Amino acid sequence: MAPGKKFVRGKRSNQHVPRDYAESMQELTIHSSEDSENDSNTSSDEGAEAEFTVSMWDLNHCDPKKCSGRKLLRHNLIKNLKLGQRFQGLVLSPVGTQCVSPNDKEIISKFGLAVIDCSWAKIDETPFNRMKSPHPRLLPFLVAANPINYGKPYQLSCVEALAAAMFITGHKKEAKFYLSKFSWGHSFLELNSEALDAYAACTDSKSVLDAQNKYLQDVAKEKDTRSMWPSSSSSDSESESEKS
């Protein structure tokens, strides 16, 4: 899961979005359903493996077959943390008071990046007080591209949350590398390209928040009678796919 709801202001209506944005979502729905996992492994632009530590607290809330964090673990691309274990790097957590920003690049480079793998449905019973870090952070507005929550704001999978933090802090090659392990991974960067580029061009948490609000305001200015989100049938076909 990925944090971020604290920072949203204004309405998020499906009726007020740019036409090209709505079209791109419909196109990505088709690509996500047609791609195979092997396609992602043969890409000529898979990025670069992270030299910093990438970790997670796994609360065992998710189906292991669909959990992106578990898949990263099988690929030895992430380390498990125990409840009560302190992490010195940056942690993506709903208890954060600041938004992840390019200023956090050195923290990740030196001490690593971690995510909390828990279910949105069980957020109220998640023991965040037992997953401590001196650098808890929230993510700004982003839309999920994984098959489970495709098209939903904020409800990112572990790999999407990690990749977003990497991209925003200047670790773009590492973000691509982690997403390349999933057939739908490229869709996350494509779907959020405008927002991610805006956040990555900022400096600190405040400027990222300002960029987020401007992005949402610009989206609201463009009226489109078509729905922004794909129909539920697009994700139904992915019900047996691995969670992005």
N, C-alpha and C positions, 0 to 999 in steps of 0.2 A: 504494500500500500504506500501511498505517498501523501505527505501532509501538504497543506496549503490554504485551506479554506479561510483562515483568519484574515487574509489580505485582500479579499475580494470586496469591491464596492460597486454598487449599481446593479442593474438587472442583467441577467444572462438569458435573454429570450432567444428561442430558436427561430423567431420570426425576423430578427434583425441581424443578419450576417451578410458578408460580401458574397456575391454570386459565385465568384471563382472559388471561394472557400468551401461553399456547399458542394460545388461540383467536384472539388478535389477529394472530399470525403466520400462521395459516391464512387469515384474511381478507385480510391484506396480500398474500399470494401471489396470490390471485385478482385483486385490484386491480392489482398490478404487471403481470400478464399482459394485462389488459384495457385499461389506459390506453395512449393513443397519445402520442407526443412532443408533438403539437400541444396536447394537453390542458394540459400544464404551462405552455405559453406564454400560455394564456388565463386562467390563474388570477387571481383578484382580489386575492390576497395573495402576491405574488412577492417581497416584501422590498425591500431597497435595495442598490444596487451599492456595493461597498467603495470607500472613499476612500483606504485604505492599499494598499500594494503587495502583490500576491499573485504568488508565483513558484514555479517547480519546476525540479528537475534531472531531465531525462528521460534515462533509461538505455537507451531503445529496447528494452525487454524485452517490451513488450506489443503486441498487435495494434492498429495505429492506428485501425481501425474500431470497436474496442470500448473504447479507452482514454479514460477520463473526462478525464484531463489534456489529451489532444490535442483533445478537443472544446472544453474551456475555451479552449485556445489559438486555435482557429478562431473563437471568439466574442470574441477579444481580452480575455479575462477573466483571463489569467494570462501571466506572462513567463517565458521560458526562461533558465535559468542554465547557464553552462558549467562543466564539471568543473575544479576548481581555483579557481573564483570564490567569494569569500567573501560571505556574506549576513549583514547586521547585525541582521536581525530574528529572529523565532522560527522555528525549523525543527523540523518533526515528523520525528524520526529515532530508530531503534532504539538509537543510541549515547547517547541522552539519559539523564541520571541522575535527573531530576525529571519529575513529571507536569505537564502543562499545567493551569493553574488560573486563576481570576479575577484573581489578582495579575499575570498576564501581559498584561492588557488594554492597558496603556500601551505596552508593548514593541511589540505588534502595531500599535497606533495610530500610533506614531512611526516604526517601522522596517519593518513589514510581516510577512507570514506566508509561509512556504515549505514545500513538501512534496517528498519524494524519490519520483519515479515509477519504481519498479522492481518486478520480479516476486517474489512470495514464494518461488517455486521457485528463484530465483537469488540469494537473500539472502546466501549465503555468499561470493559472488564480487562483491558490490557494493562499490565503493571509497568507503566512507563517510568515509575520511580525506581525501578530495578534495572533500568537500562540508561546509565548515566554517561554524560560526556560534557566537557567544558565548552563544546561548540555545537549545541543543538540548532538545527535550522529547518525552516519551512521551505516548501517549493512554491513558486508563483503559479498563476493559472496556466494549466496545460491540459490537453485532451488525451485520453487513453487511446492506444491503437491496438492493444492486446485483444484477442478474441472474446475474452470473458466480459470486459467492460468497454468494448469498442465505442468510441464517440462520446463517452461520458467524461465531463470535466473532473479533474482531480483524482479520479479513481485509477491511478497508475499501478502497474505491477512493480515488483521489486526492481527488475532490470530497467524498466522505464524511468523509475525514480533515480536510480543510480546514474543512468545515462544522461538524464536531464541535468543533474548536479555536475557531472563531468563536463558536459557541453558548456554550461553557463560559466564554469570556472576556467575555461580554456583548455580542458583536456578532451578536445573534440575527437581525436583519433581513438582514444580509449573508449569514448562513448560509442563510436561506430563499431569497435571491436566487440563490445559486450552485446550490442544489439544484433550483430551479425550471426549470433548463435541461435537466433529465432527467425523463422521464415517471414514473420510480419514485422521484424525489427525496423527495417528501412522505413516502414509506413509511419512510425512514431516521429522520426525526424522530418519527414515530408509533411506530415499533418500539422506539425508545430513549428515549421521552419521560420515563419515570420516572427512568432513570439520568442523562440529560442535565440534568434539572431539579435532581437531587441534587448533581451536580458543579458546576453553575452557582451553587448556593447556598453553596458553600464559599468559602474565602479563599485558602489556599496549597496547595502540592503535597501536604503531609501530610494536610490535611483532605480533599482529593480522594481520596487513597488510602484513608483511613478510610471515606469514603462508598462507595467501590467495594466494599470488603470487607463493609460492612454490607449493601449491596444484594445481593451474592452470597449472603450468609448468609440474608437474608430469602427469597430465591428458593429456597434449599435446604430451608427449613423447610416449604414447601408441596409436599406430595407429590402427584404426578399420574402416573397410569399411562400417559398418552398421551405420545407423543414431542413434545418442544419444537420440533424442527426440521421443516420441511416436507419431503415426500418429494422425492427427486432429480428426479422427473418434472416438478415445478413449475419447476425451473430449466432442464430440457432444452428446454422450449418457448421459452425465451428465448435459446437458443444463438446465434441470429442477430441478437439485439437488441444495441444499443450498451451497453457496459459502464457501470454506474452509477458 
